[in-house]
Amino acid sequence: MSKIIVLVGLPGAKKTTWAKDYQLANGSYKIVSFDAIREMLYGRYDYREKDEEMIKYIGLSTVSKLIISKHDVIIDDSMLVLTRFQRAYLVKFLRDMQPMFGTMQISAVSFPHLPEHRGLRKADPRGLPAEHWDSVFDKMLSIYEPMNDKETFDLLWR
């Protein structure tokens, strides 16, 4: 049975740091970082809305291949799971492929929004001007729906 952990939170919330620490402590997990895909394609982190469907396709294809190969996976991406609709889409994507994958355990780690997250991301601007992150952060914050106590991936899964 593959275990899937989905990280939910805004940029700068330390999702990637958590994923790397968790992977070191629980060696069986593979991290699928959508930011790493963006960096691979553009030579640096660069959010381009017109390319996000392609980024999602590459990332979810990678997740699928890892699960087929019986790996445990951490999905690390802000844009993929900012809203309840996006999280439900991800769960449906995984559930629709369950006949191929077998049983999966899906869980989420939700990172709370803190005002200092913007500053943390601007302190590590990933090759872009720090000011660029103000517009990215504002856009993401405008649509972000934090997970609530009643919304869990286990409930969506059933």
C-alpha positions as CSV (number, residue, x, y, z in Angstrom):
1,M,0.0,0.0,0.0
2,S,1.4,3.4,-1.0
3,K,1.3,6.3,1.4
4,I,0.7,9.7,0.0
5,I,1.3,12.9,2.0
6,V,0.0,16.2,0.5
7,L,1.5,19.4,1.8
8,V,-1.0,22.3,2.0
9,G,0.1,25.9,2.6
10,L,1.3,29.1,1.1
11,P,4.9,29.9,-0.1
12,G,7.4,30.3,2.7
13,A,5.5,28.1,5.1
14,K,8.4,25.6,5.2
15,K,6.6,22.8,3.3
16,T,9.8,21.8,1.4
17,T,11.9,21.9,4.5
18,W,9.4,19.7,6.3
19,A,9.3,17.3,3.3
20,K,13.1,16.9,3.2
21,D,13.3,16.4,7.0
22,Y,10.5,13.9,6.9
23,Q,12.1,12.0,4.0
24,L,15.4,11.8,5.9
25,A,13.6,10.4,9.0
26,N,11.4,8.1,6.9
27,G,13.6,7.1,4.0
28,S,10.9,5.3,1.9
29,Y,9.3,8.6,0.7
30,K,9.9,10.2,-2.6
31,I,9.3,14.0,-2.9
32,V,7.5,15.3,-6.0
33,S,8.2,19.1,-5.9
34,F,6.3,21.1,-8.5
35,D,8.7,24.0,-7.8
36,A,11.6,21.7,-8.8
37,I,9.8,21.0,-12.0
38,R,9.4,24.8,-12.7
39,E,13.1,25.3,-11.9
40,M,14.0,22.4,-14.2
41,L,12.0,23.8,-17.1
42,Y,13.0,27.5,-16.7
43,G,16.4,27.4,-15.0
44,R,14.9,29.0,-11.9
45,Y,11.6,29.1,-10.1
46,D,9.2,31.0,-12.3
47,Y,5.5,30.8,-12.0
48,R,3.9,31.2,-15.4
49,E,0.2,30.8,-15.2
50,K,-0.1,29.7,-18.9
51,D,2.2,26.7,-18.2
52,E,0.6,25.5,-15.0
53,E,-1.5,22.8,-16.7
54,M,1.8,21.3,-18.1
55,I,3.5,21.6,-14.7
56,K,0.5,19.8,-13.1
57,Y,0.6,17.1,-15.8
58,I,4.3,16.4,-15.3
59,G,4.0,16.4,-11.5
60,L,0.9,14.1,-11.4
61,S,2.5,11.8,-14.0
62,T,5.5,11.5,-11.8
63,V,3.3,10.8,-8.8
64,S,1.5,8.1,-10.8
65,K,4.7,6.4,-11.8
66,L,6.1,6.4,-8.3
67,I,2.9,4.9,-6.9
68,I,2.8,2.2,-9.6
69,S,6.4,1.4,-8.5
70,K,5.1,1.0,-4.9
71,H,6.8,4.1,-3.5
72,D,5.5,6.4,-0.8
73,V,5.1,10.0,-2.0
74,I,5.1,13.5,-0.6
75,I,3.4,16.0,-2.9
76,D,4.9,19.4,-2.4
77,D,3.2,22.2,-4.2
78,S,1.2,25.3,-3.2
79,M,-0.6,25.8,-6.5
80,L,-2.0,22.3,-6.7
81,V,-4.0,22.4,-3.4
82,L,-4.7,26.0,-2.5
83,T,-8.5,25.6,-2.7
84,R,-10.9,22.9,-1.5
85,F,-11.8,22.3,-5.2
86,Q,-8.2,21.7,-6.1
87,R,-7.7,19.3,-3.2
88,A,-10.9,17.4,-4.2
89,Y,-9.6,17.2,-7.8
90,L,-6.3,15.7,-6.5
91,V,-8.1,13.1,-4.5
92,K,-10.4,12.2,-7.4
93,F,-7.4,11.9,-9.7
94,L,-5.8,9.4,-7.2
95,R,-9.1,7.5,-6.6
96,D,-9.8,7.1,-10.3
97,M,-6.5,5.4,-10.7
98,Q,-6.9,3.2,-7.6
99,P,-7.7,0.0,-9.7
100,M,-4.1,0.3,-11.1
101,F,-2.4,1.4,-7.9
102,G,-4.2,-0.7,-5.3
103,T,-4.9,0.6,-1.9
104,M,-3.5,4.0,-1.0
105,Q,-3.4,5.9,2.3
106,I,-3.7,9.7,1.7
107,S,-3.0,12.2,4.3
108,A,-2.3,15.9,4.4
109,V,-0.1,18.2,6.5
110,S,-1.6,21.7,6.6
111,F,0.8,24.6,7.3
112,P,-0.9,27.6,8.8
113,H,-0.6,31.0,7.2
114,L,1.6,33.3,9.1
115,P,2.4,36.9,8.2
116,E,6.1,36.2,8.2
117,H,5.8,33.7,5.3
118,R,5.9,36.5,2.8
119,G,9.2,37.7,4.2
120,L,10.6,34.2,4.3
121,R,9.9,33.7,0.6
122,K,11.3,37.2,-0.3
123,A,14.5,36.3,1.7
124,D,14.9,33.3,-0.6
125,P,13.7,34.7,-3.9
126,R,14.8,31.7,-6.0
127,G,16.5,33.8,-8.7
128,L,13.7,36.3,-9.1
129,P,13.5,39.9,-7.8
130,A,12.1,39.8,-4.2
131,E,9.3,42.2,-5.3
132,H,8.1,39.6,-7.7
133,W,7.0,37.6,-4.7
134,D,4.6,40.3,-3.5
135,S,2.4,39.8,-6.6
136,V,2.6,36.0,-6.5
137,F,1.9,35.9,-2.8
138,D,-1.0,38.3,-3.1
139,K,-2.6,36.3,-5.9
140,M,-2.2,33.0,-4.0
141,L,-3.5,34.5,-0.7
142,S,-6.6,35.8,-2.5
143,I,-7.7,32.3,-3.4
144,Y,-6.2,30.3,-0.5
145,E,-8.7,28.2,1.5
146,P,-7.0,26.7,4.5
147,M,-8.0,23.2,5.5
148,N,-10.6,23.2,8.2
149,D,-11.2,20.6,10.9
150,K,-13.9,18.8,8.9
151,E,-11.9,18.7,5.7
152,T,-9.5,15.8,5.6
153,F,-8.2,13.8,2.8
154,D,-9.6,10.7,4.4
155,L,-13.1,12.2,4.3
156,L,-12.7,13.3,0.7
157,W,-11.4,9.8,-0.1
158,R,-14.5,8.0,1.0
